[in-house]
């Protein structure tokens, strides 16, 4: 896995050993960031269920002002910290060693520009996170929420929590869902 573009372009990132994390492939990451690029300049980016930190690091490399990484698995946290040091992006990052929902209460920004979440597939974490996001002051109608899910993940509750579907990008095995607070 590597950084696709920006200040850390082409640098190879470490990934945790084992099957606890599922790094986003370079091809899917490139497609995702082609869609996100207009929103990244000076953005506050939140990377939930961060894994190796590849998505948040890509956002920083492409111009985000600050990124929050939420992860509670020790091997993954070690990778995030090593990857941030290797890419020289540590000074623009906050690593939160906790679960995604708890991490959301540790973010004290006026507004988050992009919140990305890539939870373990088909475990139901998305709804708990969206329910929490619906009540947080830094999540506004301008905040872009991006979920990476399996193709079969049921998201019929998006509207109920105030996040109507704005766009969906489907790949062979997964998809990206884009929504904003109503």
Secondary structure, DSSP 8 states (H G I E B T S, - for coil): -B--SSTTTT-B----SSSS-----HHHHHHHHHHHGGGTTT-EEEEES-TTSHHHHHHHHTT-SEEEEEE--HHHHHHHHHHHHHHT-GGGEEEEES-HHHHHTT---S--SEEEE---TTSSHHHHHHHHHTT-TT--TT-EEEEEEETT---TTTTTTT--EEEEEE-SSEEEEEEE--
